[in-house]
């Protein structure tokens, strides 16, 4: 008998054990026979070849704690490297919780498929009663000791084609990550090198359990990462690349009165169908945000931000942050208290013209010089101003916007200069950027005051003998009318030169046809969820129609058109041309001449557009301005300019 291979010897011994004829045998097999006896006494079925659903525990994700889930996420690279090694050696790995139920798997695809066909999969409980004694259910009795079982040494026929190597890790101090790790290797691939590799793979994994002693800096980092998400003021969900929720912080539990285990391991679509729109970021990799979202059936509405988590350029998951109405109010207040929120990544630039402008703006951000941004109303001048500020060396300083048309002679000192107790805007902007919007509407008094300030940056608060030296960069914005104002003498030439050190000219929307698809999809995604719609793109036909429009209100008007169109849209997939037909008429914006070769009168077209809008809204200028996508002040300026040119309104 000693001449037979070990596996054949075990096969003969096991058959004798089953027949009740087991007599004398080599004592080196005592532990194996004892394992068979324990398996039999526990009710394991020796000749079973497939486990049924009664051997699964589908509540495994209700038991493993948050630290375990975070652990798997934070050490993702480590586990993926294991997966690569297992794929090469033809093995598969299962992670079992403390009740021996599989909650994660990796390794060779073919072997995992083979094991699944035998009922060995996520949710399978590898108890002695189900599979007999083997390395996986022996390991918890021997922490940090590698356990081995193979072939006929297994009691159940289900496991005899494999060698199993297992190890159990636990921390000695406090709550930590507990798991049994089991590697399955087919016997025909069970060579000395593969066994050594599998054993080494399990043993080096001990650092993830023992890191409190061996790697305290890793433990601190892990703890800080986990706590930073738990202590966030936002409700936070982490979603993997298949759309399954893998983490929810304590704010989630408190806000929705739902136990964390009710969503972990479940698709986001099923748990929160109202958030399905964020899953688009798994495909696009772009940030998505939306407001006024009803969630959880609690009658409250929330603001949602979704950030794609990327690794080597590939989206591996999503971070979904949910803000309450109270948080939004605080956020809005902070924004009003001189914060810039937009960056260059928020600026869509597909067309060559916009790419050039964006590049010029980035260069301006690197310079300390004053900047003048020109463009029609609604082209995004403040968006660029904020992006320049956030990309500059002053990004940590305040961003103070000022609408130049708001100031009377009396209010200049009070608001811009202020007092010692109530600092004015110039002092508030110290160390940061001041954004002067609509400088062509600036009064002569304000022009003189600003010119003095730009000379030395010194401000003397009202009622004070003490002057304050400030460090402020100025970004100004104006429409094309600024040059005419300079020619007329109503805007000081010396001030114009001080502001116009670097010049950025923003193209109107009608000159950005290549950007139209991206811009339209951006606005429809931004606004869709707010109106309870599931629309995240604009049809190609609609975009082509958009490209033909004149767009006197530019981006602001495009947003308004899309917002109104969403209200009546019925298609659940994309915004159709029929949804927008009443909002604009086709204008040959890009054409320089009409069908008979005569120059196209853009000013006349704009006058007609304004007249039609006024008639449509019964002369109400506020509604007319909103409809055209421009501010009321801009509308009044347009009306004055057109009347001065002899256009009858």
GIRA-V799181 format. One record per residue. N is the residue number from 1. RES is the residue in one letter. BURIAL is I if it has 24 or more other C-alpha atoms within 12 Angstrom, else O. Layout:
# GIRA-V799181
n->(N/N)
res->(RES/RES)
burial->(BURIAL/BURIAL)
This chain:
# GIRA-V799181
n->(1/2/3/4/5/6/7/8/9/10/11/12/13/14/15/16/17/18/19/20/21/22/23/24/25/26/27/28/29/30/31/32/33/34/35/36/37/38/39/40/41/42/43/44/45/46/47/48/49/50/51/52/53/54/55/56/57/58/59/60/61/62/63/64/65/66/67/68/69/70/71/72/73/74/75/76/77/78/79/80/81/82/83/84/85/86/87/88/89/90/91/92/93/94/95/96/97/98/99/100/101/102/103/104/105/106/107/108/109/110/111/112/113/114/115/116/117/118/119/120/121/122/123/124/125/126/127/128/129/130/131/132/133/134/135/136/137/138/139/140/141/142/143/144/145/146/147/148/149/150/151/152/153/154/155/156/157/158/159/160/161/162/163/164/165/166/167/168/169/170/171/172/173/174/175/176/177/178/179/180/181/182/183/184/185/186/187/188/189/190/191/192/193/194/195/196/197/198/199/200/201/202/203/204/205/206/207/208/209/210/211/212/213/214/215/216/217/218/219/220/221/222/223/224/225/226/227/228/229/230/231/232/233/234/235/236/237/238/239/240/241/242/243/244/245/246/247/248/249/250/251/252/253/254/255/256/257/258/259/260/261/262/263/264/265/266/267/268/269/270/271/272/273/274/275/276/277/278/279/280/281/282/283/284/285/286/287/288/289/290/291/292/293/294/295/296/297/298/299/300/301/302/303/304/305/306/307/308/309/310/311/312/313/314/315/316/317/318/319/320/321/322/323/324/325/326/327/328/329/330/331/332/333/334/335/336/337/338/339/340/341/342/343/344/345/346/347/348/349/350/351/352/353/354/355/356/357/358/359/360/361/362/363/364/365/366/367/368/369/370/371/372/373/374/375/376/377/378/379/380/381/382/383/384/385/386/387/388/389/390/391/392/393/394/395/396/397/398/399/400/401/402/403/404/405/406/407/408/409/410/411/412/413/414/415/416/417/418/419/420/421/422/423/424/425/426/427/428/429/430/431/432/433/434/435/436/437/438/439/440/441/442/443/444/445/446/447/448/449/450/451/452/453/454/455/456/457/458/459/460/461/462/463/464/465/466/467/468/469/470/471/472/473/474/475/476/477/478/479/480/481/482/483/484/485/486/487/488/489/490/491/492/493/494/495/496/497/498/499/500/501/502/503/504/505/506/507/508/509/510/511/512/513/514/515/516/517/518/519/520/521/522/523/524/525/526/527/528/529/530/531/532/533/534/535/536/537/538/539/540/541/542/543/544/545/546/547/548/549/550/551/552/553/554/555/556/557/558/559/560/561/562/563/564/565/566/567/568/569/570/571/572/573/574/575/576/577/578/579/580/581/582/583/584/585/586/587/588/589/590/591/592/593/594/595/596/597/598/599/600/601/602/603/604/605/606/607/608/609/610/611/612/613/614/615/616/617/618/619/620/621/622/623/624/625/626/627/628/629/630/631/632/633/634/635/636/637/638/639/640/641/642/643/644/645/646/647/648/649)
res->(X/X/X/X/X/X/X/X/X/X/X/X/X/X/X/X/X/X/X/X/X/X/X/X/X/X/X/X/X/X/X/X/X/X/X/X/X/X/X/X/X/X/X/X/X/X/X/X/X/X/X/X/X/X/X/X/X/X/X/X/X/X/X/X/X/X/X/X/X/X/X/X/X/X/X/X/X/X/X/X/X/X/X/X/X/X/X/X/X/X/X/X/X/X/X/X/X/X/X/X/X/X/X/X/X/X/X/X/X/X/X/X/X/X/X/X/X/X/X/X/X/X/X/X/X/X/X/X/X/X/X/X/X/X/X/X/X/X/X/X/X/X/X/X/X/X/X/X/X/X/X/X/X/X/X/X/X/X/X/X/X/X/X/X/X/X/X/X/X/X/X/X/X/X/X/X/X/X/X/X/X/X/X/X/X/X/X/X/X/X/X/X/X/X/X/X/X/X/X/X/X/X/X/X/X/X/X/X/X/X/X/X/X/X/X/X/X/X/X/X/X/X/X/X/X/X/X/X/X/X/X/X/X/X/X/X/X/X/X/X/X/X/X/X/X/X/X/X/X/X/X/X/X/X/X/X/X/X/X/X/X/X/X/X/X/X/X/X/X/X/X/X/X/X/X/X/X/X/X/X/X/X/X/X/X/X/X/X/X/X/X/X/X/X/X/X/X/X/X/X/X/X/X/X/X/X/X/X/X/X/X/X/X/X/X/X/X/X/X/X/X/X/X/X/X/X/X/X/X/X/X/X/X/X/X/X/X/X/X/X/X/X/X/X/X/X/X/X/X/X/X/X/X/X/X/X/X/X/X/X/X/X/X/X/X/X/X/X/X/X/X/X/X/X/X/X/X/X/X/X/X/X/X/X/X/X/X/X/X/X/X/X/X/X/X/X/X/X/X/X/X/X/X/X/X/X/X/X/X/X/X/X/X/X/X/X/X/X/X/X/X/X/X/X/X/X/X/X/X/X/X/X/X/X/X/X/X/X/X/X/X/X/X/X/X/X/X/X/X/X/X/X/X/X/X/X/X/X/X/X/X/X/X/X/X/X/X/X/X/X/X/X/X/X/X/X/X/X/X/X/X/X/X/X/X/X/X/X/X/X/X/X/X/X/X/X/X/X/X/X/X/X/X/X/X/X/X/X/X/X/X/X/X/X/X/X/X/X/X/X/X/X/X/X/X/X/X/X/X/X/X/X/X/X/X/X/X/X/X/X/X/X/X/X/X/X/X/X/X/X/X/X/X/X/X/X/X/X/X/X/X/X/X/X/X/X/X/X/X/X/X/X/X/X/X/X/X/X/X/X/X/X/X/X/X/X/X/X/X/X/X/X/X/X/X/X/X/X/X/X/X/X/X/X/X/X/X/X/X/X/X/X/X/X/X/X/X/X/X/X/X/X/X/X/X/X/X/X/X/X/X/X/X/X/X/X/X/X/X/X/X/X/X/X/X/X/X/X/X)
burial->(O/O/O/O/O/O/I/O/O/I/I/O/I/I/I/O/I/O/O/O/O/O/O/O/O/O/O/O/O/O/O/I/I/O/I/I/I/I/I/I/O/O/O/I/I/I/O/O/I/I/I/O/O/O/I/I/I/O/O/I/I/I/I/I/I/I/I/I/I/I/I/I/I/I/I/O/O/O/I/O/O/I/I/O/I/I/I/O/I/I/I/I/I/I/I/I/I/I/I/I/I/I/I/I/I/I/I/I/O/O/I/I/O/I/I/I/O/O/I/I/I/I/I/I/I/I/I/I/I/I/I/I/I/I/I/I/I/I/I/I/O/O/I/I/I/I/I/I/I/I/I/I/I/I/I/I/I/I/I/I/I/I/I/I/I/I/I/I/I/I/O/O/O/O/O/I/I/I/I/I/I/I/I/I/I/I/I/O/O/I/O/O/O/I/I/O/I/I/I/O/I/I/I/O/I/I/I/I/I/I/I/I/O/O/O/O/O/O/I/O/O/I/I/O/O/I/O/O/I/I/O/O/I/I/I/I/I/I/I/I/I/O/I/I/I/I/I/I/I/I/I/I/O/O/I/I/O/O/O/I/I/I/I/I/I/I/I/I/O/O/I/I/O/I/I/I/I/I/I/I/I/I/O/I/I/I/I/I/I/I/I/I/I/I/I/O/O/O/O/O/I/I/I/I/I/I/I/I/I/O/O/O/O/O/I/I/I/I/I/I/I/I/I/I/O/O/O/O/O/O/O/O/O/O/O/O/O/I/I/I/I/I/I/I/O/I/I/I/I/O/O/O/I/I/O/O/I/I/O/I/I/I/O/I/I/O/O/I/I/I/I/I/I/I/I/I/I/I/I/I/I/I/I/I/I/I/I/I/I/I/I/I/O/I/I/O/I/I/I/I/I/I/I/I/I/O/I/O/O/O/O/I/I/O/I/I/I/I/I/O/O/O/I/I/I/I/I/I/I/I/I/I/I/I/I/I/I/I/I/I/I/I/I/I/O/I/I/O/I/I/I/O/I/I/O/O/I/O/I/I/I/O/O/O/O/O/O/I/O/I/I/I/I/I/I/I/I/I/I/I/I/I/O/O/O/O/O/O/O/I/I/I/O/O/I/I/O/I/I/I/O/I/I/I/I/I/I/I/I/I/I/I/I/O/I/I/I/I/I/I/I/I/I/I/I/I/I/I/I/I/I/I/I/I/I/I/I/I/I/O/O/I/I/O/I/I/I/I/I/I/I/I/I/I/I/I/I/I/I/I/I/I/I/I/I/I/I/I/I/O/O/O/O/I/I/I/I/O/I/I/O/O/I/I/I/O/I/I/I/I/O/O/O/O/O/O/O/O/O/O/O/O/O/O/I/I/I/O/I/I/I/O/I/I/O/O/O/O/O/O/I/O/O/I/I/I/I/I/I/I/I/O/I/I/I/O/I/I/I/O/O/O/O/O/O/O/O/O/O)
